[in-house]
Amino acid sequence: APKVGGGLTSILSATELPVAVLVSVVVLHESLSILQIVGIVFVLSGMILPTVIAQKKNSNLPDI
């Protein structure tokens, strides 16, 4: 069985809820409230922002 690192595991578990909500909208024709949309944005930005910040920090390092 493949072993997945902690970083990938946390990303996959964090995307589970937004994906489930979006699938329910597409498949079950559920409606989204503004609060649900805001929650999805918070979850996704919480995953994306640390990666962007880390990349910016690494890009400021001088090349060796």
C-alpha positions as CSV (number, residue, x, y, z in Angstrom):
1,A,0.0,0.0,0.0
2,P,1.3,3.5,-0.8
3,K,2.3,5.6,2.1
4,V,1.2,9.3,2.0
5,G,3.1,12.0,3.9
6,G,1.5,14.2,6.5
7,G,1.4,17.2,4.2
8,L,-0.6,15.5,1.5
9,T,-2.9,13.8,4.0
10,S,-3.8,17.2,5.5
11,I,-4.4,18.7,2.1
12,L,-6.7,15.8,1.0
13,S,-8.6,15.9,4.3
14,A,-9.1,19.6,4.0
15,T,-10.5,19.4,0.5
16,E,-13.0,16.7,1.4
17,L,-15.7,19.0,2.7
18,P,-15.6,21.6,-0.2
19,V,-15.6,18.8,-2.7
20,A,-18.5,17.1,-1.0
21,V,-20.5,20.3,-1.0
22,L,-19.8,21.1,-4.6
23,V,-20.7,17.5,-5.7
24,S,-24.0,17.8,-3.8
25,V,-24.8,21.0,-5.7
26,V,-24.0,19.4,-9.0
27,V,-25.4,15.9,-8.5
28,L,-28.3,16.5,-6.0
29,H,-29.1,20.0,-7.1
30,E,-28.7,21.3,-3.6
31,S,-28.5,25.1,-3.1
32,L,-25.6,26.8,-1.4
33,S,-26.0,29.6,1.2
34,I,-23.7,32.5,1.4
35,L,-22.3,31.1,4.7
36,Q,-21.5,27.8,3.0
37,I,-19.7,29.7,0.1
38,V,-17.7,31.8,2.6
39,G,-16.8,28.6,4.5
40,I,-15.5,26.9,1.3
41,V,-13.5,30.0,0.5
42,F,-12.0,30.0,4.0
43,V,-11.1,26.3,3.8
44,L,-9.5,26.7,0.3
45,S,-7.6,29.9,1.2
46,G,-6.4,28.2,4.4
47,M,-4.8,25.6,2.2
48,I,-3.5,27.9,-0.5
49,L,-2.1,30.8,1.5
50,P,0.6,28.8,3.5
51,T,1.9,27.3,0.2
52,V,2.0,30.7,-1.5
53,I,3.7,32.3,1.5
54,A,6.3,29.5,1.7
55,Q,7.1,29.8,-2.0
56,K,7.6,33.6,-1.6
57,K,9.9,33.0,1.3
58,N,11.9,30.5,-0.6
59,S,12.1,32.7,-3.7
60,N,13.7,35.5,-1.6
61,L,16.6,33.2,-0.7
62,P,19.8,33.8,-2.7
63,D,20.9,31.2,-5.2
64,I,24.0,29.2,-4.2
